Amino acid sequence: MIVETEGLTKRYGSQVVLTGLDLKVAEGSVLALLGPNGAGKTTTIRILSTLTRPDGGTARVCGFDVVREAGAVRGAISLTGQYAAVDEEQTGRENLVMIARLRGLTRPASRSRATALLERFDLADAAGRRVRTYSGGMRRRLDLAMSLVTPPRLLFLDEPTTGLDPVSRTTMWDAIGDLVRDGVTIFLTTQYLEEADRLADRILVLHNGGVVADGTADALKNSVGGTRLDLTFASVEDARRAEAAVGGVADGPVLSLPSDGSAAHLHRVLDDLRGARAGVLRVSTHRPTLDDVFTSLTAVAA
């Protein structure tokens, strides 16, 4: 396990942010930490990246204690925060060379690494421009590139695509996917549920300072219900006749009933409805999304 915490607690004055967080992250995986604002996501990352000391419990990152061996932790990780940490008065290349020099690379090695990263993140054409002229998506890509000047074992991404347009967000997702294929472990916090669904091997839902769900995206979706058939009828009366014939729950002219998602089940339902003389105007299927999971879990835990 590249990250292990036990009973992690943190408070700010009278506000309790973490109430005893236990988690484990396997090396080479992508963990997404979800939760509403104030759930403790950023605090968790700040503790694990040694920027904040916990009030209680223990945490080990890359085999090192985050309090007693903070320097060793910092040498093994990188962090991309919620806001791009770039020098706007320097060019993209100068930002990367500066970080490389701070990380101990020689001048030639720094220039070489900067060139490689600029090409990797599609910034080569803008390498000589001051960063203040970059778009939001370009700044985020540069920020991510700066986190990789020396390849980390573990990369923390704290809401990396907040504020980006859909195209820039997709570009960032592709870049993160490339890192995973290179073997980098990713610890991700996000409020974009589609982002977690696309990138994460495992998802934790954090609420009121503790974990309220832990599993794969599919497992979490299944926990709030399976596939559902939504059948729309010409009238409320037709929907009620259909409810009597095949079950489910009618709401106005729409009947919803559980399904295994197979064509065979749909055929059986339609055959039964023909016998009940309830004509269907439209059929759609609905599978729970992470939005459904998030809403269900945070409502129950509120």
C-alpha positions as CSV (number, residue, x, y, z in Angstrom):
1,M,0.0,0.0,0.0
2,I,1.4,3.3,-1.0
3,V,-0.9,5.3,1.3
4,E,-2.2,4.0,4.7
5,T,-4.0,6.0,7.3
6,E,-5.5,5.0,10.6
7,G,-7.8,7.1,12.8
8,L,-6.8,10.3,11.1
9,T,-8.3,13.4,12.8
10,K,-8.2,17.1,12.2
11,R,-10.0,20.1,13.6
12,Y,-9.8,23.8,13.0
13,G,-11.0,25.5,16.3
14,S,-14.4,24.1,17.0
15,Q,-14.9,22.6,13.5
16,V,-14.1,18.9,13.2
17,V,-12.9,18.2,9.6
18,L,-11.7,14.6,9.9
19,T,-13.3,12.3,12.5
20,G,-11.0,9.2,12.2
21,L,-10.2,8.5,8.6
22,D,-9.0,5.0,7.7
23,L,-7.9,4.4,4.1
24,K,-5.5,2.4,2.0
25,V,-4.3,3.0,-1.5
26,A,-2.6,0.3,-3.6
27,E,0.4,1.3,-5.6
28,G,-0.3,1.8,-9.3
29,S,-4.0,2.5,-8.8
30,V,-6.2,5.6,-9.1
31,L,-8.2,6.6,-6.0
32,A,-10.9,9.3,-6.3
33,L,-12.0,11.0,-3.2
34,L,-15.5,12.5,-3.6
35,G,-17.5,14.6,-1.2
36,P,-19.4,17.9,-0.8
37,N,-17.6,21.2,0.0
38,G,-16.2,21.0,3.6
39,A,-16.2,17.2,3.6
40,G,-12.4,17.1,4.3
41,K,-11.0,16.2,0.8
42,T,-8.4,19.0,0.6
43,T,-7.5,18.6,4.3
44,T,-6.8,14.9,3.6
45,I,-4.5,15.7,0.8
46,R,-2.7,18.5,2.8
47,I,-2.0,16.0,5.6
48,L,-0.8,13.2,3.2
49,S,1.4,15.7,1.4
50,T,2.9,17.0,4.7
51,L,1.5,20.5,4.3
52,T,-0.8,20.1,7.4
53,R,-0.2,18.1,10.6
54,P,-3.0,15.8,11.8
55,D,-4.3,16.2,15.3
56,G,-4.6,12.4,15.8
57,G,-4.1,9.1,14.1
58,T,-1.3,8.0,11.8
59,A,-0.5,8.3,8.1
60,R,2.2,6.7,6.0
61,V,2.9,7.6,2.4
62,C,5.4,5.7,0.2
63,G,6.4,3.9,3.4
64,F,7.2,7.0,5.4
65,D,5.4,8.6,8.3
66,V,4.0,12.0,7.2
67,V,4.9,13.7,10.5
68,R,8.3,12.0,11.5
69,E,9.6,11.5,8.0
70,A,8.1,14.5,6.1
71,G,11.2,15.1,4.0
72,A,11.2,11.6,2.7
73,V,7.5,11.8,1.8
74,R,8.1,15.0,-0.1
75,G,10.9,13.4,-2.1
76,A,8.6,10.6,-3.3
77,I,5.4,12.6,-4.2
78,S,4.2,15.5,-6.3
79,L,1.1,17.7,-5.7
80,T,-1.0,19.7,-8.1
81,G,-3.4,21.8,-6.1
82,Q,-6.7,23.5,-6.9
83,Y,-5.0,26.5,-8.5
84,A,-2.2,26.5,-11.0
85,A,1.1,27.3,-9.1
86,V,2.9,28.9,-12.0
87,D,5.0,32.1,-12.4
88,E,3.0,34.2,-14.8
89,E,5.9,36.5,-15.7
90,Q,8.1,33.6,-16.8
91,T,7.6,31.6,-20.0
92,G,6.4,28.0,-19.9
93,R,10.0,26.8,-20.5
94,E,11.4,29.0,-17.8
95,N,8.9,27.7,-15.3
96,L,9.9,24.1,-16.0
97,V,13.6,24.8,-16.0
98,M,13.3,26.6,-12.7
99,I,11.6,23.7,-11.0
100,A,14.1,21.3,-12.5
101,R,17.0,23.3,-11.1
102,L,15.3,23.4,-7.7
103,R,15.0,19.6,-7.8
104,G,18.7,19.3,-8.3
105,L,19.0,18.7,-12.1
106,T,21.9,20.2,-14.0
107,R,21.3,23.1,-16.4
108,P,21.6,20.8,-19.5
109,A,19.4,18.1,-17.9
110,S,16.9,20.8,-16.8
111,R,16.6,22.2,-20.4
112,S,16.2,18.6,-21.8
113,R,13.5,17.7,-19.2
114,A,11.6,21.0,-19.9
115,T,11.6,20.3,-23.7
116,A,10.3,16.7,-23.2
117,L,7.5,17.9,-20.9
118,L,6.5,20.7,-23.1
119,E,6.1,18.3,-26.0
120,R,4.3,15.7,-23.8
121,F,1.7,18.2,-22.7
122,D,1.3,19.9,-26.1
123,L,2.9,23.2,-25.0
124,A,5.9,23.2,-27.3
125,D,4.5,26.0,-29.5
126,A,3.9,28.2,-26.5
127,A,7.2,27.4,-24.7
128,G,8.6,30.9,-25.2
129,R,5.4,32.8,-24.3
130,R,4.9,34.3,-20.8
131,V,2.4,32.2,-18.9
132,R,0.1,35.2,-18.3
133,T,-0.9,34.8,-22.0
134,Y,-1.9,31.1,-21.5
135,S,-5.5,29.9,-21.4
136,G,-6.8,28.2,-18.2
137,G,-6.3,24.8,-19.7
138,M,-2.7,25.5,-20.8
139,R,-1.9,26.7,-17.3
140,R,-3.3,23.5,-15.8
141,R,-1.3,21.4,-18.2
142,L,1.9,23.4,-17.4
143,D,1.1,23.0,-13.7
144,L,0.8,19.2,-14.1
145,A,4.0,19.1,-16.1
146,M,5.8,20.9,-13.3
147,S,4.7,18.2,-10.9
148,L,6.4,15.6,-13.1
149,V,9.9,17.3,-13.5
150,T,11.2,14.4,-11.4
151,P,8.8,11.4,-11.8
152,P,6.9,10.8,-8.5
153,R,5.7,7.5,-7.2
154,L,2.5,9.2,-6.1
155,L,0.8,12.2,-7.6
156,F,-1.9,14.1,-5.6
157,L,-4.4,16.0,-7.8
158,D,-6.7,18.3,-5.9
159,E,-9.6,19.1,-8.1
160,P,-7.3,19.4,-11.2
161,T,-10.0,20.3,-13.7
162,T,-12.1,22.8,-11.7
163,G,-13.0,25.8,-13.9
164,L,-11.9,24.2,-17.2
165,D,-14.1,24.1,-20.3
166,P,-15.1,20.6,-21.5
167,V,-12.4,20.4,-24.1
168,S,-9.6,21.4,-21.7
169,R,-11.0,19.0,-19.1
170,T,-10.9,16.1,-21.6
171,T,-7.4,17.0,-22.5
172,M,-6.4,16.9,-18.8
173,W,-8.1,13.5,-18.4
174,D,-6.1,12.1,-21.3
175,A,-2.9,13.4,-19.7
176,I,-3.8,11.8,-16.4
177,G,-4.6,8.5,-18.2
178,D,-1.1,8.6,-19.7
179,L,0.5,9.0,-16.3
180,V,-1.5,6.0,-15.0
181,R,-0.2,3.9,-17.9
182,D,3.3,4.9,-16.9
183,G,2.7,3.4,-13.5
184,V,2.2,6.6,-11.4
185,T,-0.2,6.2,-8.5
186,I,-2.9,8.9,-8.6
187,F,-4.8,10.3,-5.5
188,L,-7.5,12.5,-6.9
189,T,-10.1,14.7,-5.3
190,T,-12.9,16.0,-7.5
191,Q,-16.4,17.3,-7.6
192,Y,-16.9,16.2,-11.2
193,L,-18.5,12.7,-10.8
194,E,-17.9,12.0,-14.5
195,E,-14.2,12.5,-13.8
196,A,-14.1,9.9,-11.1
197,D,-16.2,7.5,-13.2
198,R,-13.7,7.8,-16.1
199,L,-10.4,7.8,-14.2
200,A,-10.7,6.0,-10.9
201,D,-10.1,2.3,-10.1
202,R,-11.7,2.9,-6.7
203,I,-13.9,5.7,-5.2
204,L,-14.3,6.8,-1.6
205,V,-17.1,9.1,-0.7
206,L,-16.3,11.4,2.2
207,H,-19.0,13.1,4.2
208,N,-18.9,14.8,7.6
209,G,-15.3,13.9,8.0
210,G,-15.6,10.2,7.5
211,V,-15.9,7.6,4.7
212,V,-19.5,6.7,3.9
213,A,-18.8,4.5,0.9
214,D,-15.9,2.7,-0.7
215,G,-15.8,0.7,-3.9
216,T,-15.5,0.7,-7.6
217,A,-17.8,2.9,-9.7
218,D,-19.9,-0.1,-10.8
219,A,-20.3,-1.4,-7.2
220,L,-21.3,2.0,-5.9
221,K,-23.9,2.4,-8.7
222,N,-25.3,-1.0,-8.0
223,S,-25.6,-0.2,-4.3
224,V,-28.4,2.3,-5.0
225,G,-30.3,0.1,-7.4
226,G,-30.0,-1.7,-10.7
227,T,-31.2,-1.0,-14.2
228,R,-34.7,0.5,-14.4
229,L,-37.2,0.5,-17.3
230,D,-39.1,3.7,-17.8
231,L,-42.3,3.2,-19.8
232,T,-44.3,6.2,-21.0
233,F,-48.0,5.8,-21.8
234,A,-50.6,7.9,-23.5
235,S,-52.5,8.5,-20.3
236,V,-52.4,8.0,-16.5
237,E,-55.1,5.3,-16.8
238,D,-52.9,3.3,-19.2
239,A,-49.9,3.6,-16.8
240,R,-52.1,2.3,-13.9
241,R,-53.3,-0.6,-16.0
242,A,-49.7,-1.4,-16.8
243,E,-48.8,-1.2,-13.1
244,A,-51.4,-3.8,-12.3
245,A,-50.2,-6.1,-15.1
246,V,-46.4,-6.0,-14.7
247,G,-45.7,-4.2,-11.3
248,G,-43.4,-1.3,-10.9
249,V,-44.5,2.2,-9.7
250,A,-46.6,4.5,-11.8
251,D,-46.0,8.3,-11.6
252,G,-48.5,10.0,-13.9
253,P,-48.2,8.5,-17.4
254,V,-44.8,7.0,-16.6
255,L,-44.2,3.5,-15.1
256,S,-40.9,2.6,-13.7
257,L,-39.9,-1.0,-12.9
258,P,-36.7,-2.8,-12.1
259,S,-35.0,-4.8,-14.9
260,D,-31.9,-6.9,-15.5
261,G,-31.3,-4.8,-18.6
262,S,-31.8,-7.6,-21.1
263,A,-33.8,-7.6,-24.3
264,A,-35.6,-10.7,-23.1
265,H,-37.0,-8.9,-20.1
266,L,-38.1,-6.0,-22.2
267,H,-39.9,-8.4,-24.6
268,R,-41.7,-10.1,-21.7
269,V,-42.9,-6.8,-20.4
270,L,-44.2,-5.6,-23.8
271,D,-46.0,-8.9,-24.3
272,D,-47.7,-8.6,-20.9
273,L,-48.7,-5.0,-21.7
274,R,-50.3,-6.0,-25.0
275,G,-52.4,-8.4,-23.0
276,A,-53.4,-5.6,-20.6
277,R,-54.3,-3.3,-23.6
278,A,-51.8,-0.6,-22.4
279,G,-50.0,0.8,-25.3
280,V,-46.5,2.1,-24.7
281,L,-45.4,5.3,-26.4
282,R,-41.8,5.3,-25.4
283,V,-39.3,3.0,-23.6
284,S,-36.0,4.1,-22.0
285,T,-33.6,2.5,-19.6
286,H,-31.9,4.1,-16.7
287,R,-28.9,2.9,-14.8
288,P,-27.8,4.6,-11.6
289,T,-25.0,7.2,-12.1
290,L,-22.4,8.4,-9.6
291,D,-24.7,11.5,-9.2
292,D,-27.4,9.1,-7.9
293,V,-24.8,7.5,-5.6
294,F,-23.5,10.8,-4.3
295,T,-27.0,12.2,-3.7
296,S,-28.2,9.1,-1.9
297,L,-25.1,8.7,0.3
298,T,-24.8,12.3,1.3
299,A,-28.5,12.6,2.0
300,V,-28.5,9.5,4.3
301,A,-25.3,10.7,6.1
302,A,-26.5,14.3,6.5
